[in-house]
Amino acid sequence: MLHSHNKKAFSLIEVIIAASILSVTVFWVYKLIWENAKLINNSWNYLQLNTLFPALEECMKSKPMSIYPNSWTIKFNFWSDLNWCEISIPTSTGVTIDNIEYILEWKIIDNQSPEYIDWELKIEWDWVGTSTGTFKLIK
């Protein structure tokens, strides 16, 4: 005669398999959250870097054309409120905003036209790298 045993508990193998599946699942959820936080932080860093381009252009517009050399790279600093800038050639260390130091530069690409000057703008930060853009300054 066969006796049937009623299982009232999990076997050790079932517990080990369930714990392994749970561990892997928790690990992947944690990794996804960490990657998402990193992505959000990098997006904020790139946004911060790219919002400096309009300030750089406004600084360039506010200076008289006579101060611009023909081909030098010019660096400049903002004061903390971004409302005032100063130009230095080329010993500036950069501008610090929210405890982050940026190096902001511009370089003349084309100065032959009597109506405008073409510039290459460069903003550099160690964590993000270098971002460049162009700007046409009407004389």
C-alpha contacts under 8 A as a table, 3 or more apart, distances in Angstrom:
res1	aa1	res2	aa2	distance
7	K	10	F	7.68
10	F	14	E	6.17
10	F	15	V	6.62
11	S	14	E	5.33
11	S	15	V	6.49
12	L	15	V	5.15
12	L	16	I	6.25
13	I	16	I	5.11
13	I	17	I	6.17
14	E	17	I	5.20
14	E	18	A	6.10
15	V	18	A	5.15
15	V	19	A	6.04
16	I	19	A	5.13
16	I	20	S	6.09
17	I	20	S	5.10
17	I	21	I	6.22
18	A	21	I	5.19
18	A	22	L	6.11
19	A	22	L	5.06
19	A	23	S	6.00
20	S	23	S	5.07
20	S	24	V	6.21
21	I	24	V	5.28
21	I	25	T	6.13
22	L	25	T	5.09
22	L	26	V	6.11
23	S	26	V	5.22
23	S	27	F	6.10
24	V	27	F	5.07
24	V	28	W	6.25
25	T	28	W	5.28
25	T	29	V	6.22
26	V	29	V	5.17
26	V	30	Y	6.12
27	F	30	Y	5.18
27	F	31	K	6.15
28	W	31	K	4.93
28	W	32	L	6.10
29	V	32	L	5.12
29	V	33	I	6.27
30	Y	33	I	5.16
30	Y	34	W	6.16
31	K	34	W	5.05
31	K	35	E	6.10
32	L	35	E	5.14
32	L	36	N	6.09
33	I	36	N	5.10
33	I	37	A	6.21
34	W	37	A	5.15
34	W	38	K	6.20
35	E	38	K	5.03
35	E	39	L	6.11
36	N	39	L	5.03
36	N	40	I	6.21
37	A	40	I	5.13
37	A	41	N	6.17
38	K	41	N	5.09
38	K	42	N	6.15
39	L	42	N	5.15
39	L	43	S	6.11
40	I	43	S	5.07
40	I	44	W	6.26
41	N	44	W	5.12
41	N	45	N	6.27
42	N	45	N	4.94
42	N	46	Y	6.21
42	N	128	V	7.87
43	S	46	Y	5.23
43	S	47	L	6.08
44	W	47	L	5.03
44	W	48	Q	6.05
45	N	48	Q	5.12
45	N	49	L	6.18
45	N	128	V	7.03
46	Y	49	L	5.02
46	Y	50	N	6.07
46	Y	128	V	6.95
47	L	50	N	5.17
47	L	51	T	6.11
48	Q	51	T	5.33
48	Q	52	L	6.93
49	L	52	L	5.69
49	L	53	F	7.78
49	L	123	I	7.16
49	L	125	W	7.92
49	L	131	S	7.80
50	N	53	F	5.75
50	N	131	S	7.73
51	T	54	P	6.41
51	T	55	A	7.51
52	L	55	A	5.22
52	L	56	L	6.19
52	L	123	I	7.87
53	F	56	L	5.01
53	F	57	E	6.21
53	F	121	L	7.72
53	F	123	I	7.83
54	P	57	E	5.03
54	P	58	E	6.14
55	A	58	E	5.10
55	A	59	C	6.19
55	A	82	L	7.02
56	L	59	C	5.14
56	L	60	M	6.33
56	L	104	L	7.67
57	E	60	M	5.05
57	E	61	K	6.25
57	E	135	F	7.39
58	E	61	K	5.04
58	E	62	S	6.23
59	C	62	S	5.20
59	C	63	K	6.74
59	C	84	W	7.57
59	C	85	C	6.16
60	M	63	K	5.62
61	K	64	P	7.76
61	K	137	L	7.17
63	K	67	I	7.35
64	P	67	I	6.06
64	P	68	Y	7.86
65	M	68	Y	5.71
65	M	139	K	7.44
66	S	69	P	7.82
69	P	72	W	5.94
70	N	108	I	6.79
70	N	111	N	7.03
71	S	107	K	6.72
71	S	108	I	5.55
71	S	109	I	7.65
72	W	107	K	6.39
72	W	108	I	7.25
73	T	89	I	7.36
73	T	90	P	6.89
73	T	105	E	6.66
73	T	106	W	5.89
73	T	107	K	4.71
73	T	108	I	7.46
74	I	87	I	7.00
74	I	88	S	6.47
74	I	89	I	5.34
74	I	90	P	5.80
74	I	105	E	5.63
74	I	106	W	5.57
74	I	107	K	6.45
75	K	87	I	6.05
75	K	88	S	5.49
75	K	89	I	6.05
75	K	90	P	5.60
75	K	91	T	7.52
75	K	92	S	6.00
75	K	94	G	7.64
75	K	103	I	7.60
75	K	104	L	5.96
75	K	105	E	4.56
75	K	106	W	6.72
76	F	85	C	6.68
76	F	86	E	5.44
76	F	87	I	4.27
76	F	88	S	5.53
76	F	92	S	6.55
76	F	94	G	7.04
76	F	95	V	7.87
76	F	104	L	6.42
76	F	105	E	6.74
77	N	85	C	5.48
77	N	86	E	5.40
77	N	87	I	6.59
77	N	88	S	7.88
77	N	92	S	7.24
77	N	94	G	5.95
77	N	95	V	5.20
77	N	104	L	7.63
78	F	81	D	7.53
78	F	82	L	5.34
78	F	83	N	7.27
78	F	84	W	5.78
78	F	85	C	4.31
78	F	86	E	6.55
78	F	95	V	5.99
79	W	82	L	5.54
79	W	83	N	6.96
79	W	84	W	5.82
79	W	85	C	6.31
79	W	95	V	7.70
80	S	96	T	7.39
80	S	97	I	6.53
81	D	84	W	7.44
82	L	85	C	7.14
88	S	91	T	6.44
88	S	92	S	5.97
89	I	92	S	7.15
93	T	103	I	6.72
94	G	101	E	6.14
94	G	102	Y	5.31
94	G	103	I	4.25
94	G	104	L	6.39
95	V	101	E	5.43
95	V	102	Y	5.25
95	V	103	I	6.33
95	V	104	L	7.49
96	T	99	N	5.75
96	T	100	I	5.22
96	T	101	E	4.21
96	T	102	Y	6.20
97	I	100	I	5.32
97	I	101	E	6.48
97	I	102	Y	7.72
101	E	125	W	6.78
102	Y	123	I	6.67
102	Y	124	E	5.61
102	Y	125	W	5.08
103	I	122	K	7.98
103	I	123	I	5.67
103	I	124	E	5.00
103	I	125	W	6.60
104	L	121	L	7.66
104	L	122	K	5.83
104	L	123	I	4.54
104	L	124	E	6.43
105	E	121	L	5.96
105	E	122	K	5.13
105	E	123	I	6.41
106	W	119	W	6.41
106	W	120	E	5.55
106	W	121	L	4.45
106	W	122	K	6.02
107	K	119	W	5.49
107	K	120	E	5.18
107	K	121	L	6.59
108	I	111	N	6.77
108	I	117	I	7.09
108	I	118	D	6.05
108	I	119	W	4.56
108	I	120	E	6.37
109	I	117	I	7.66
109	I	118	D	5.35
109	I	119	W	5.19
109	I	120	E	6.33
110	D	113	S	7.52
110	D	117	I	5.83
110	D	118	D	4.96
110	D	119	W	7.08
111	N	114	P	7.91
111	N	116	Y	7.28
111	N	117	I	4.99
111	N	118	D	6.64
112	Q	117	I	7.57
113	S	116	Y	5.74
113	S	117	I	6.85
114	P	139	K	7.39
115	E	138	I	5.88
115	E	139	K	5.33
116	Y	136	K	6.39
116	Y	137	L	5.34
116	Y	138	I	4.27
116	Y	139	K	5.09
117	I	136	K	5.77
117	I	137	L	5.17
117	I	138	I	6.59
117	I	139	K	7.22
118	D	134	T	7.18
118	D	135	F	5.94
118	D	136	K	4.64
118	D	137	L	6.38
119	W	134	T	5.58
119	W	135	F	5.13
119	W	136	K	6.24
119	W	137	L	7.55
120	E	132	T	6.93
120	E	133	G	5.85
120	E	134	T	4.57
120	E	135	F	6.43
121	L	132	T	5.45
121	L	133	G	5.08
121	L	134	T	5.67
121	L	135	F	7.03
122	K	130	T	6.75
122	K	131	S	5.78
122	K	132	T	4.42
122	K	133	G	6.57
123	I	130	T	5.71
123	I	131	S	5.34
123	I	132	T	6.39
124	E	128	V	7.61
124	E	129	G	5.68
124	E	130	T	4.27
124	E	131	S	6.33
125	W	128	V	5.56
125	W	129	G	5.24
125	W	130	T	6.36
126	D	129	G	5.40
